[in-house]
Each structure stands twice: as C-alpha cells, then as structure tokens.
Amino acid sequence: MKDGQKAGKEAPTLTLSCKGGDDGGRGVGTVKMKDDDKLAIDWAGPEGGYGGSVESFRRVGG
C-alpha cells in the first residue's frame, strides 16, 4: 500500500503479486472510500488495456 493522489484527492494504491505470475488484471489498484461504509478498489487492468475491474466491499454488521 502506498500513499498517492488522483485528481487532487487522496488515492492510495494497492499492489499485489501472485505466486504463479498471473494477477488476473488485479496487480495494481487505487483504493477509495465511498460513503462511510464502502471500500472500492479500482484495478488498473492489463497493460495496454482500457482499465480493469472495480471491486467494492461494504461493512455488514456491527
């Protein structure tokens, strides 16, 4: 995890590496909070592509 900014806002990046070498387009992503209870990771996708998946996570329970 590294600190960073995107469009003037805080946007830390998350970097993963897979033992087999294929990261499935999820090697580097920008981490964002949406509202107070949602986390989103905007994955960069494959090199030379148009971007990758966006995964979101929401807190459930208390």
mmCIF file of the N, C-alpha and C atoms, coordinates in Angstrom:
data_MODEL
# 
_entry.id   MODEL 
# 
loop_
_atom_site.group_PDB 
_atom_site.id 
_atom_site.type_symbol 
_atom_site.label_atom_id 
_atom_site.label_alt_id 
_atom_site.label_comp_id 
_atom_site.label_asym_id 
_atom_site.label_entity_id 
_atom_site.label_seq_id 
_atom_site.pdbx_PDB_ins_code 
_atom_site.Cartn_x 
_atom_site.Cartn_y 
_atom_site.Cartn_z 
_atom_site.occupancy 
_atom_site.B_iso_or_equiv 
_atom_site.pdbx_formal_charge 
_atom_site.auth_seq_id 
_atom_site.auth_comp_id 
_atom_site.auth_asym_id 
_atom_site.auth_atom_id 
_atom_site.pdbx_PDB_model_num 
ATOM 1   N N  . MET A 1 1  ? 0.847   -1.154  0.000   1.00 0.00 ? 1  MET A N  1 
ATOM 2   C CA . MET A 1 1  ? 0.000   0.000   0.000   1.00 0.00 ? 1  MET A CA 1 
ATOM 3   C C  . MET A 1 1  ? 0.900   1.226   0.000   1.00 0.00 ? 1  MET A C  1 
ATOM 4   N N  . LYS A 1 2  ? 0.627   2.167   -0.921  1.00 0.00 ? 2  LYS A N  1 
ATOM 5   C CA . LYS A 1 2  ? 1.390   3.409   -0.998  1.00 0.00 ? 2  LYS A CA 1 
ATOM 6   C C  . LYS A 1 2  ? 0.433   4.592   -1.004  1.00 0.00 ? 2  LYS A C  1 
ATOM 7   N N  . ASP A 1 3  ? 0.854   5.676   -0.348  1.00 0.00 ? 3  ASP A N  1 
ATOM 8   C CA . ASP A 1 3  ? 0.090   6.915   -0.410  1.00 0.00 ? 3  ASP A CA 1 
ATOM 9   C C  . ASP A 1 3  ? 0.131   7.445   -1.831  1.00 0.00 ? 3  ASP A C  1 
ATOM 10  N N  . GLY A 1 4  ? -0.899  8.160   -2.221  1.00 0.00 ? 4  GLY A N  1 
ATOM 11  C CA . GLY A 1 4  ? -0.922  8.765   -3.542  1.00 0.00 ? 4  GLY A CA 1 
ATOM 12  C C  . GLY A 1 4  ? -2.090  9.702   -3.688  1.00 0.00 ? 4  GLY A C  1 
ATOM 13  N N  . GLN A 1 5  ? -2.132  10.406  -4.810  1.00 0.00 ? 5  GLN A N  1 
ATOM 14  C CA . GLN A 1 5  ? -3.233  11.311  -5.106  1.00 0.00 ? 5  GLN A CA 1 
ATOM 15  C C  . GLN A 1 5  ? -3.663  11.129  -6.550  1.00 0.00 ? 5  GLN A C  1 
ATOM 16  N N  . LYS A 1 6  ? -4.949  11.329  -6.786  1.00 0.00 ? 6  LYS A N  1 
ATOM 17  C CA . LYS A 1 6  ? -5.520  11.253  -8.123  1.00 0.00 ? 6  LYS A CA 1 
ATOM 18  C C  . LYS A 1 6  ? -6.556  12.357  -8.220  1.00 0.00 ? 6  LYS A C  1 
ATOM 19  N N  . ALA A 1 7  ? -6.418  13.232  -9.202  1.00 0.00 ? 7  ALA A N  1 
ATOM 20  C CA . ALA A 1 7  ? -7.328  14.373  -9.387  1.00 0.00 ? 7  ALA A CA 1 
ATOM 21  C C  . ALA A 1 7  ? -7.407  15.237  -8.129  1.00 0.00 ? 7  ALA A C  1 
ATOM 22  N N  . GLY A 1 8  ? -6.257  15.403  -7.452  1.00 0.00 ? 8  GLY A N  1 
ATOM 23  C CA . GLY A 1 8  ? -6.206  16.258  -6.280  1.00 0.00 ? 8  GLY A CA 1 
ATOM 24  C C  . GLY A 1 8  ? -6.780  15.675  -5.004  1.00 0.00 ? 8  GLY A C  1 
ATOM 25  N N  . LYS A 1 9  ? -7.179  14.404  -5.033  1.00 0.00 ? 9  LYS A N  1 
ATOM 26  C CA . LYS A 1 9  ? -7.739  13.752  -3.852  1.00 0.00 ? 9  LYS A CA 1 
ATOM 27  C C  . LYS A 1 9  ? -6.841  12.600  -3.419  1.00 0.00 ? 9  LYS A C  1 
ATOM 28  N N  . GLU A 1 10 ? -6.911  12.281  -2.145  1.00 0.00 ? 10 GLU A N  1 
ATOM 29  C CA . GLU A 1 10 ? -6.141  11.157  -1.617  1.00 0.00 ? 10 GLU A CA 1 
ATOM 30  C C  . GLU A 1 10 ? -6.585  9.875   -2.312  1.00 0.00 ? 10 GLU A C  1 
ATOM 31  N N  . ALA A 1 11 ? -5.615  9.135   -2.857  1.00 0.00 ? 11 ALA A N  1 
ATOM 32  C CA . ALA A 1 11 ? -5.928  7.887   -3.563  1.00 0.00 ? 11 ALA A CA 1 
ATOM 33  C C  . ALA A 1 11 ? -4.757  6.924   -3.405  1.00 0.00 ? 11 ALA A C  1 
ATOM 34  N N  . PRO A 1 12 ? -4.671  6.233   -2.259  1.00 0.00 ? 12 PRO A N  1 
ATOM 35  C CA . PRO A 1 12 ? -3.585  5.280   -2.073  1.00 0.00 ? 12 PRO A CA 1 
ATOM 36  C C  . PRO A 1 12 ? -3.696  4.125   -3.068  1.00 0.00 ? 12 PRO A C  1 
ATOM 37  N N  . THR A 1 13 ? -2.558  3.542   -3.426  1.00 0.00 ? 13 THR A N  1 
ATOM 38  C CA . THR A 1 13 ? -2.558  2.408   -4.343  1.00 0.00 ? 13 THR A CA 1 
ATOM 39  C C  . THR A 1 13 ? -2.184  1.129   -3.600  1.00 0.00 ? 13 THR A C  1 
ATOM 40  N N  . LEU A 1 14 ? -2.779  0.056   -4.042  1.00 0.00 ? 14 LEU A N  1 
ATOM 41  C CA . LEU A 1 14 ? -2.552  -1.277  -3.501  1.00 0.00 ? 14 LEU A CA 1 
ATOM 42  C C  . LEU A 1 14 ? -1.874  -2.090  -4.595  1.00 0.00 ? 14 LEU A C  1 
ATOM 43  N N  . THR A 1 15 ? -0.761  -2.751  -4.270  1.00 0.00 ? 15 THR A N  1 
ATOM 44  C CA . THR A 1 15 ? -0.041  -3.567  -5.247  1.00 0.00 ? 15 THR A CA 1 
ATOM 45  C C  . THR A 1 15 ? 0.015   -5.001  -4.749  1.00 0.00 ? 15 THR A C  1 
ATOM 46  N N  . LEU A 1 16 ? -0.423  -5.934  -5.597  1.00 0.00 ? 16 LEU A N  1 
ATOM 47  C CA . LEU A 1 16 ? -0.412  -7.361  -5.264  1.00 0.00 ? 16 LEU A CA 1 
ATOM 48  C C  . LEU A 1 16 ? 0.488   -8.103  -6.230  1.00 0.00 ? 16 LEU A C  1 
ATOM 49  N N  . SER A 1 17 ? 1.048   -9.194  -5.789  1.00 0.00 ? 17 SER A N  1 
ATOM 50  C CA . SER A 1 17 ? 1.778   -10.074 -6.698  1.00 0.00 ? 17 SER A CA 1 
ATOM 51  C C  . SER A 1 17 ? 1.334   -11.503 -6.419  1.00 0.00 ? 17 SER A C  1 
ATOM 52  N N  . CYS A 1 18 ? 1.194   -12.268 -7.482  1.00 0.00 ? 18 CYS A N  1 
ATOM 53  C CA . CYS A 1 18 ? 0.727   -13.643 -7.367  1.00 0.00 ? 18 CYS A CA 1 
ATOM 54  C C  . CYS A 1 18 ? 1.881   -14.596 -7.583  1.00 0.00 ? 18 CYS A C  1 
ATOM 55  N N  . LYS A 1 19 ? 1.915   -15.646 -6.821  1.00 0.00 ? 19 LYS A N  1 
ATOM 56  C CA . LYS A 1 19 ? 2.996   -16.619 -6.897  1.00 0.00 ? 19 LYS A CA 1 
ATOM 57  C C  . LYS A 1 19 ? 3.134   -17.194 -8.309  1.00 0.00 ? 19 LYS A C  1 
ATOM 58  N N  . GLY A 1 20 ? 2.031   -17.460 -8.985  1.00 0.00 ? 20 GLY A N  1 
ATOM 59  C CA . GLY A 1 20 ? 2.067   -18.018 -10.333 1.00 0.00 ? 20 GLY A CA 1 
ATOM 60  C C  . GLY A 1 20 ? 2.355   -16.998 -11.414 1.00 0.00 ? 20 GLY A C  1 
ATOM 61  N N  . GLY A 1 21 ? 2.324   -15.691 -11.072 1.00 0.00 ? 21 GLY A N  1 
ATOM 62  C CA . GLY A 1 21 ? 2.638   -14.645 -12.024 1.00 0.00 ? 21 GLY A CA 1 
ATOM 63  C C  . GLY A 1 21 ? 1.444   -14.016 -12.712 1.00 0.00 ? 21 GLY A C  1 
ATOM 64  N N  . ASP A 1 22 ? 0.286   -14.688 -12.768 1.00 0.00 ? 22 ASP A N  1 
ATOM 65  C CA . ASP A 1 22 ? -0.898  -14.121 -13.412 1.00 0.00 ? 22 ASP A CA 1 
ATOM 66  C C  . ASP A 1 22 ? -1.770  -13.458 -12.353 1.00 0.00 ? 22 ASP A C  1 
ATOM 67  N N  . ASP A 1 23 ? -1.841  -12.127 -12.423 1.00 0.00 ? 23 ASP A N  1 
ATOM 68  C CA . ASP A 1 23 ? -2.611  -11.408 -11.410 1.00 0.00 ? 23 ASP A CA 1 
ATOM 69  C C  . ASP A 1 23 ? -4.069  -11.208 -11.802 1.00 0.00 ? 23 ASP A C  1 
ATOM 70  N N  . GLY A 1 24 ? -4.479  -11.691 -12.961 1.00 0.00 ? 24 GLY A N  1 
ATOM 71  C CA . GLY A 1 24 ? -5.863  -11.571 -13.392 1.00 0.00 ? 24 GLY A CA 1 
ATOM 72  C C  . GLY A 1 24 ? -6.311  -10.131 -13.575 1.00 0.00 ? 24 GLY A C  1 
ATOM 73  N N  . GLY A 1 25 ? -5.358  -9.219  -13.880 1.00 0.00 ? 25 GLY A N  1 
ATOM 74  C CA . GLY A 1 25 ? -5.689  -7.811  -14.041 1.00 0.00 ? 25 GLY A CA 1 
ATOM 75  C C  . GLY A 1 25 ? -5.846  -7.069  -12.734 1.00 0.00 ? 25 GLY A C  1 
ATOM 76  N N  . ARG A 1 26 ? -5.393  -7.690  -11.643 1.00 0.00 ? 26 ARG A N  1 
ATOM 77  C CA . ARG A 1 26 ? -5.543  -7.089  -10.322 1.00 0.00 ? 26 ARG A CA 1 
ATOM 78  C C  . ARG A 1 26 ? -4.183  -6.938  -9.638  1.00 0.00 ? 26 ARG A C  1 
ATOM 79  N N  . GLY A 1 27 ? -3.209  -6.442  -10.367 1.00 0.00 ? 27 GLY A N  1 
ATOM 80  C CA . GLY A 1 27 ? -1.869  -6.253  -9.802  1.00 0.00 ? 27 GLY A CA 1 
ATOM 81  C C  . GLY A 1 27 ? -1.721  -4.934  -9.081  1.00 0.00 ? 27 GLY A C  1 
ATOM 82  N N  . VAL A 1 28 ? -2.334  -3.867  -9.633  1.00 0.00 ? 28 VAL A N  1 
ATOM 83  C CA . VAL A 1 28 ? -2.249  -2.530  -9.044  1.00 0.00 ? 28 VAL A CA 1 
ATOM 84  C C  . VAL A 1 28 ? -3.635  -1.906  -9.080  1.00 0.00 ? 28 VAL A C  1 
ATOM 85  N N  . GLY A 1 29 ? -4.052  -1.351  -7.953  1.00 0.00 ? 29 GLY A N  1 
ATOM 86  C CA . GLY A 1 29 ? -5.363  -0.708  -7.893  1.00 0.00 ? 29 GLY A CA 1 
ATOM 87  C C  . GLY A 1 29 ? -5.357  0.512   -7.009  1.00 0.00 ? 29 GLY A C  1 
ATOM 88  N N  . THR A 1 30 ? -6.287  1.416   -7.257  1.00 0.00 ? 30 THR A N  1 
ATOM 89  C CA . THR A 1 30 ? -6.467  2.613   -6.440  1.00 0.00 ? 30 THR A CA 1 
ATOM 90  C C  . THR A 1 30 ? -7.573  2.342   -5.431  1.00 0.00 ? 30 THR A C  1 
ATOM 91  N N  . VAL A 1 31 ? -7.293  2.637   -4.168  1.00 0.00 ? 31 VAL A N  1 
ATOM 92  C CA . VAL A 1 31 ? -8.226  2.370   -3.077  1.00 0.00 ? 31 VAL A CA 1 
ATOM 93  C C  . VAL A 1 31 ? -8.996  3.649   -2.749  1.00 0.00 ? 31 VAL A C  1 
ATOM 94  N N  . LYS A 1 32 ? -10.337 3.535   -2.652  1.00 0.00 ? 32 LYS A N  1 
ATOM 95  C CA . LYS A 1 32 ? -11.185 4.696   -2.356  1.00 0.00 ? 32 LYS A CA 1 
ATOM 96  C C  . LYS A 1 32 ? -12.249 4.311   -1.342  1.00 0.00 ? 32 LYS A C  1 
ATOM 97  N N  . MET A 1 33 ? -12.634 5.271   -0.525  1.00 0.00 ? 33 MET A N  1 
ATOM 98  C CA . MET A 1 33 ? -13.786 5.100   0.353   1.00 0.00 ? 33 MET A CA 1 
ATOM 99  C C  . MET A 1 33 ? -14.982 5.746   -0.335  1.00 0.00 ? 33 MET A C  1 
ATOM 100 N N  . LYS A 1 34 ? -16.107 5.048   -0.316  1.00 0.00 ? 34 LYS A N  1 
ATOM 101 C CA . LYS A 1 34 ? -17.346 5.585   -0.860  1.00 0.00 ? 34 LYS A CA 1 
ATOM 102 C C  . LYS A 1 34 ? -18.336 5.617   0.290   1.00 0.00 ? 34 LYS A C  1 
ATOM 103 N N  . ASP A 1 35 ? -18.855 6.785   0.577   1.00 0.00 ? 35 ASP A N  1 
ATOM 104 C CA . ASP A 1 35 ? -19.687 6.986   1.762   1.00 0.00 ? 35 ASP A CA 1 
ATOM 105 C C  . ASP A 1 35 ? -18.866 6.625   2.997   1.00 0.00 ? 35 ASP A C  1 
ATOM 106 N N  . ASP A 1 36 ? -19.514 6.263   4.083   1.00 0.00 ? 36 ASP A N  1 
ATOM 107 C CA . ASP A 1 36 ? -18.792 5.939   5.313   1.00 0.00 ? 36 ASP A CA 1 
ATOM 108 C C  . ASP A 1 36 ? -18.537 4.449   5.484   1.00 0.00 ? 36 ASP A C  1 
ATOM 109 N N  . ASP A 1 37 ? -19.203 3.621   4.669   1.00 0.00 ? 37 ASP A N  1 
ATOM 110 C CA . ASP A 1 37 ? -19.120 2.190   4.929   1.00 0.00 ? 37 ASP A CA 1 
ATOM 111 C C  . ASP A 1 37 ? -18.742 1.349   3.713   1.00 0.00 ? 37 ASP A C  1 
ATOM 112 N N  . LYS A 1 38 ? -18.246 1.968   2.643   1.00 0.00 ? 38 LYS A N  1 
ATOM 113 C CA . LYS A 1 38 ? -17.907 1.210   1.439   1.00 0.00 ? 38 LYS A CA 1 
ATOM 114 C C  . LYS A 1 38 ? -16.470 1.474   1.019   1.00 0.00 ? 38 LYS A C  1 
ATOM 115 N N  . LEU A 1 39 ? -15.771 0.419   0.679   1.00 0.00 ? 39 LEU A N  1 
ATOM 116 C CA . LEU A 1 39 ? -14.407 0.491   0.180   1.00 0.00 ? 39 LEU A CA 1 
ATOM 117 C C  . LEU A 1 39 ? -14.423 0.000   -1.257  1.00 0.00 ? 39 LEU A C  1 
ATOM 118 N N  . ALA A 1 40 ? -13.782 0.734   -2.158  1.00 0.00 ? 40 ALA A N  1 
ATOM 119 C CA . ALA A 1 40 ? -13.716 0.316   -3.560  1.00 0.00 ? 40 ALA A CA 1 
ATOM 120 C C  . ALA A 1 40 ? -12.260 0.257   -3.998  1.00 0.00 ? 40 ALA A C  1 
ATOM 121 N N  . ILE A 1 41 ? -11.941 -0.747  -4.801  1.00 0.00 ? 41 ILE A N  1 
ATOM 122 C CA . ILE A 1 41 ? -10.616 -0.863  -5.405  1.00 0.00 ? 41 ILE A CA 1 
ATOM 123 C C  . ILE A 1 41 ? -10.804 -0.821  -6.911  1.00 0.00 ? 41 ILE A C  1 
ATOM 124 N N  . ASP A 1 42 ? -10.219 0.185   -7.541  1.00 0.00 ? 42 ASP A N  1 
ATOM 125 C CA . ASP A 1 42 ? -10.290 0.382   -8.987  1.00 0.00 ? 42 ASP A CA 1 
ATOM 126 C C  . ASP A 1 42 ? -9.001  -0.185  -9.577  1.00 0.00 ? 42 ASP A C  1 
ATOM 127 N N  . TRP A 1 43 ? -9.068  -1.412  -10.099 1.00 0.00 ? 43 TRP A N  1 
ATOM 128 C CA . TRP A 1 43 ? -7.884  -2.097  -10.609 1.00 0.00 ? 43 TRP A CA 1 
ATOM 129 C C  . TRP A 1 43 ? -7.457  -1.516  -11.952 1.00 0.00 ? 43 TRP A C  1 
ATOM 130 N N  . ALA A 1 44 ? -6.146  -1.410  -12.176 1.00 0.00 ? 44 ALA A N  1 
ATOM 131 C CA . ALA A 1 44 ? -5.601  -0.824  -13.402 1.00 0.00 ? 44 ALA A CA 1 
ATOM 132 C C  . ALA A 1 44 ? -5.879  -1.697  -14.620 1.00 0.00 ? 44 ALA A C  1 
ATOM 133 N N  . GLY A 1 45 ? -5.970  -3.004  -14.436 1.00 0.00 ? 45 GLY A N  1 
ATOM 134 C CA . GLY A 1 45 ? -6.215  -3.914  -15.563 1.00 0.00 ? 45 GLY A CA 1 
ATOM 135 C C  . GLY A 1 45 ? -4.925  -4.237  -16.304 1.00 0.00 ? 45 GLY A C  1 
ATOM 136 N N  . PRO A 1 46 ? -5.036  -4.993  -17.396 1.00 0.00 ? 46 PRO A N  1 
ATOM 137 C CA . PRO A 1 46 ? -3.847  -5.398  -18.132 1.00 0.00 ? 46 PRO A CA 1 
ATOM 138 C C  . PRO A 1 46 ? -3.180  -4.202  -18.818 1.00 0.00 ? 46 PRO A C  1 
ATOM 139 N N  . GLU A 1 47 ? -1.866  -4.275  -18.935 1.00 0.00 ? 47 GLU A N  1 
ATOM 140 C CA . GLU A 1 47 ? -1.100  -3.218  -19.586 1.00 0.00 ? 47 GLU A CA 1 
ATOM 141 C C  . GLU A 1 47 ? -1.566  -3.038  -21.028 1.00 0.00 ? 47 GLU A C  1 
ATOM 142 N N  . GLY A 1 48 ? -1.793  -1.785  -21.433 1.00 0.00 ? 48 GLY A N  1 
ATOM 143 C CA . GLY A 1 48 ? -2.251  -1.512  -22.786 1.00 0.00 ? 48 GLY A CA 1 
ATOM 144 C C  . GLY A 1 48 ? -3.750  -1.639  -22.960 1.00 0.00 ? 48 GLY A C  1 
ATOM 145 N N  . GLY A 1 49 ? -4.457  -1.989  -21.873 1.00 0.00 ? 49 GLY A N  1 
ATOM 146 C CA . GLY A 1 49 ? -5.915  -2.162  -21.943 1.00 0.00 ? 49 GLY A CA 1 
ATOM 147 C C  . GLY A 1 49 ? -6.642  -0.881  -21.571 1.00 0.00 ? 49 GLY A C  1 
ATOM 148 N N  . TYR A 1 50 ? -7.943  -1.004  -21.398 1.00 0.00 ? 50 TYR A N  1 
ATOM 149 C CA . TYR A 1 50 ? -8.788  0.145   -21.081 1.00 0.00 ? 50 TYR A CA 1 
ATOM 150 C C  . TYR A 1 50 ? -9.115  0.256   -19.610 1.00 0.00 ? 50 TYR A C  1 
ATOM 151 N N  . GLY A 1 51 ? -8.441  -0.440  -18.773 1.00 0.00 ? 51 GLY A N  1 
ATOM 152 C CA . GLY A 1 51 ? -8.733  -0.421  -17.338 1.00 0.00 ? 51 GLY A CA 1 
ATOM 153 C C  . GLY A 1 51 ? -9.264  -1.774  -16.905 1.00 0.00 ? 51 GLY A C  1 
ATOM 154 N N  . GLY A 1 52 ? -9.380  -1.911  -15.613 1.00 0.00 ? 52 GLY A N  1 
ATOM 155 C CA . GLY A 1 52 ? -9.779  -3.209  -15.096 1.00 0.00 ? 52 GLY A CA 1 
ATOM 156 C C  . GLY A 1 52 ? -11.070 -3.162  -14.312 1.00 0.00 ? 52 GLY A C  1 
ATOM 157 N N  . SER A 1 53 ? -11.256 -4.187  -13.546 1.00 0.00 ? 53 SER A N  1 
ATOM 158 C CA . SER A 1 53 ? -12.456 -4.336  -12.721 1.00 0.00 ? 53 SER A CA 1 
ATOM 159 C C  . SER A 1 53 ? -12.466 -3.332  -11.580 1.00 0.00 ? 53 SER A C  1 
ATOM 160 N N  . VAL A 1 54 ? -13.649 -3.072  -11.070 1.00 0.00 ? 54 VAL A N  1 
ATOM 161 C CA . VAL A 1 54 ? -13.817 -2.306  -9.836  1.00 0.00 ? 54 VAL A CA 1 
ATOM 162 C C  . VAL A 1 54 ? -14.496 -3.250  -8.857  1.00 0.00 ? 54 VAL A C  1 
ATOM 163 N N  . GLU A 1 55 ? -13.877 -3.427  -7.710  1.00 0.00 ? 55 GLU A N  1 
ATOM 164 C CA . GLU A 1 55 ? -14.471 -4.279  -6.684  1.00 0.00 ? 55 GLU A CA 1 
ATOM 165 C C  . GLU A 1 55 ? -14.845 -3.394  -5.507  1.00 0.00 ? 55 GLU A C  1 
ATOM 166 N N  . SER A 1 56 ? -16.002 -3.650  -4.927  1.00 0.00 ? 56 SER A N  1 
ATOM 167 C CA . SER A 1 56 ? -16.417 -2.865  -3.783  1.00 0.00 ? 56 SER A CA 1 
ATOM 168 C C  . SER A 1 56 ? -16.764 -3.789  -2.627  1.00 0.00 ? 56 SER A C  1 
ATOM 169 N N  . PHE A 1 57 ? -16.521 -3.263  -1.439  1.00 0.00 ? 57 PHE A N  1 
ATOM 170 C CA . PHE A 1 57 ? -16.751 -4.017  -0.215  1.00 0.00 ? 57 PHE A CA 1 
ATOM 171 C C  . PHE A 1 57 ? -17.540 -3.125  0.728   1.00 0.00 ? 57 PHE A C  1 
ATOM 172 N N  . ARG A 1 58 ? -18.491 -3.713  1.417   1.00 0.00 ? 58 ARG A N  1 
ATOM 173 C CA . ARG A 1 58 ? -19.329 -2.943  2.326   1.00 0.00 ? 58 ARG A CA 1 
ATOM 174 C C  . ARG A 1 58 ? -19.345 -3.620  3.688   1.00 0.00 ? 58 ARG A C  1 
ATOM 175 N N  . ARG A 1 59 ? -19.225 -2.828  4.720   1.00 0.00 ? 59 ARG A N  1 
ATOM 176 C CA . ARG A 1 59 ? -19.258 -3.345  6.081   1.00 0.00 ? 59 ARG A CA 1 
ATOM 177 C C  . ARG A 1 59 ? -20.664 -3.849  6.394   1.00 0.00 ? 59 ARG A C  1 
ATOM 178 N N  . VAL A 1 60 ? -20.727 -5.027  6.973   1.00 0.00 ? 60 VAL A N  1 
ATOM 179 C CA . VAL A 1 60 ? -22.016 -5.618  7.343   1.00 0.00 ? 60 VAL A CA 1 
ATOM 180 C C  . VAL A 1 60 ? -21.942 -5.957  8.829   1.00 0.00 ? 60 VAL A C  1 
ATOM 181 N N  . GLY A 1 61 ? -22.960 -5.595  9.548   1.00 0.00 ? 61 GLY A N  1 
ATOM 182 C CA . GLY A 1 61 ? -22.992 -5.903  10.975  1.00 0.00 ? 61 GLY A CA 1 
ATOM 183 C C  . GLY A 1 61 ? -22.245 -4.862  11.778  1.00 0.00 ? 61 GLY A C  1 
ATOM 184 N N  . GLY A 1 62 ? -22.112 -5.129  13.051  1.00 0.00 ? 62 GLY A N  1 
ATOM 185 C CA . GLY A 1 62 ? -21.578 -4.081  13.870  1.00 0.00 ? 62 GLY A CA 1 
ATOM 186 C C  . GLY A 1 62 ? -20.431 -4.398  14.688  1.00 0.00 ? 62 GLY A C  1 
# 
